[in-house]
Amino acid sequence: MNPLLWPVRRCANGLGLAWWAKVRTQSPDVTYWFGPFVRRSTLEAALTGFLDDLRSESPASIAVDLLRTRRGEPLTEEHG
């Protein structure tokens, strides 16, 4: 992520206009939040590498939702 765009991302996130990927895995049961991004297309392009990294950990399943929302910490939530 380009550090020069962080103020724009922070502003978009504060207004609830930033794009985030909510990625849920089973075995392990974890929700990951990947973002913020100003454009959905930029999120989609960056998400590929993130998902490849997750797949290397061999979860039972991965579900992805792309959302325009406001998000803060924690960006990783373990369940169960």
C-alpha positions in Angstrom: 0.0 0.0 0.0 1.3 3.4 -0.9 2.0 5.3 2.3 1.2 8.6 0.6 -2.4 7.5 0.3 -2.8 6.7 4.0 -4.4 10.1 4.8 -7.0 9.5 2.0 -7.6 6.0 3.2 -8.0 7.1 6.8 -10.5 9.8 5.8 -12.5 7.4 3.7 -12.5 4.8 6.5 -13.6 7.4 9.0 -16.6 8.3 6.7 -17.5 4.7 6.2 -16.6 4.9 2.5 -13.5 2.7 2.5 -13.5 -0.7 0.9 -12.6 -3.7 3.1 -12.5 -7.4 2.5 -14.0 -9.5 5.3 -12.3 -12.9 5.0 -13.6 -15.8 7.1 -11.7 -19.1 7.4 -12.8 -22.4 9.0 -10.2 -24.6 10.7 -8.9 -22.3 11.9 -12.0 -20.2 12.7 -10.8 -16.7 12.1 -12.1 -13.5 10.5 -9.5 -11.3 8.8 -10.2 -7.7 7.8 -8.1 -6.5 4.8 -8.1 -2.8 4.0 -8.8 0.0 3.9 -8.9 0.8 0.2 -10.3 3.9 -1.6 -11.3 1.9 -4.7 -12.9 -1.5 -4.9 -10.7 -2.4 -7.9 -7.5 -1.7 -5.9 -8.8 -3.9 -3.1 -9.6 -6.7 -5.6 -6.1 -6.5 -7.1 -4.4 -6.6 -3.7 -6.7 -9.3 -2.3 -5.2 -12.0 -4.5 -1.9 -12.1 -2.7 -3.6 -12.0 0.7 -5.8 -15.0 -0.2 -2.8 -16.9 -1.6 -1.0 -16.4 1.7 -4.1 -17.7 3.6 -4.4 -20.7 1.3 -0.9 -21.7 2.1 -2.0 -22.2 5.7 -4.6 -24.8 4.4 -7.8 -23.7 6.0 -10.8 -25.9 5.5 -12.7 -23.1 3.7 -12.4 -19.4 2.9 -15.3 -17.0 2.4 -14.8 -13.4 1.2 -17.2 -10.4 1.4 -16.2 -7.0 -0.1 -17.8 -4.2 2.0 -17.8 -0.5 2.0 -17.6 0.3 5.7 -15.8 1.8 8.6 -13.4 -0.5 10.4 -10.8 -0.3 13.2 -8.8 -2.8 15.3 -8.8 -5.7 15.7 -8.1 -6.7 12.1 -7.9 -10.4 13.1 -10.6 -12.1 15.2 -10.2 -15.6 16.4 -13.4 -17.6 17.1 -13.8 -20.6 19.3 
